[in-house]
Amino acid sequence: MANNKSALKRAKIAERNRMRNKSYKSAVKTLMKKYFVALDAYAASPTEESKTEVMARMSEAYSKIDKSVKRGVLHSNNGARKKSRLAKRLKSVTQVATA
């Protein structure tokens, strides 16, 4: 436990930052899962509505990943890897859908 005023303040700030980082990471995971669900629905029945849904979900996920990187919650390479996985999965599904 902290013994002086500055250590107490640092502990309080660290906890606040930890909670903020946790919420960003959780939001990124949730948006990625929603994207993958929308992508699976698009793969099952490729319609124009489902494609717009996939693109909207992808945009939301990209935005949250970029904000997390900007705020220092995620490392830039980690953010790039997550975005790459989203794009790679879309590419594989669209190639199967068009073929």
N, C-alpha and C positions, 0 to 999 in steps of 0.2 A: 504494500500500500504506500501511496505517496506520503512523504513526510513534511513537505513544505508547500507553500502557496503556488509556486510556479509549477511544481511537479503535479499538483492537483489539477491545475489548469491544463497542462499538457495531456494528462490522462483523460480529461473531459473532452478536449478537442479531438484526441485520437479516437475516442468512442464515437463521437459525432461523425467523423470522417469515415469510420468503419461502417456505420449504418448507411451513410450516403452511398458509399461504394457498393455495399451489399444490394441496395435497391437498384442501382444501375445494372449490376451484373445479373440480377434476377430478371429485370425488364428485358435485357438483351436475350437471355435464354428463352423467356416467354415468347417474345416476338419471333425468334428463330423457329420455335416449335409451331407457332401459328402459321408461319410461312410454309414449313414442311407439310403441315396438314392441308393447306390450300393447294400446294403443289401436287400432293397425292390425289386430291379431288380433281385437279386439272388433268392429271395423267389418266385417271379412270374414265373421264368423259371430257375431252378437250372442246370446250365451247368458248365463245368470246367473253362471256360474263366471268367464267372461271379464270380466264387468262388475265382479265383486268384485276380480279381479286388477288391473283398471285403477284402481279406487279405492284399493287398497292401494299401488300404485306412486305414485299421485298424493299420497297421504298422506306417503310416504317422501320424495318430492321436495320437497314443501312444508316438511316438517320440516327437511331439510338446508338449504334456502334460508333459512328463518327463522334457523337457527343461524348461518349464514354472515353474515347481516345483523347479528345480535346481536353477533358477535365482530368486526365491522368488516372482514370479508374482502370483502363486497359492499356497495355503497351501497344505501340503502333503496329508492331508485327502481329500481335494477337488479333487486333482489329482487322488487319488486312487478311489474315488467315480465315477469320470468320466470314468476311465478305466473299472471299474466294470460294469457300465451301458453298455458300448460297448460290453464287453464280454457276458453279460447276454442276450443282444439282439441277438447276433450271436448264442448263444446256443439255444435259443428258436426257431430261424429260421431253424437251421440245424436239430433240432429234428423233426420239422414239415416236412422238405424236405425229410428226410430219412424215415419217417413213411408212 
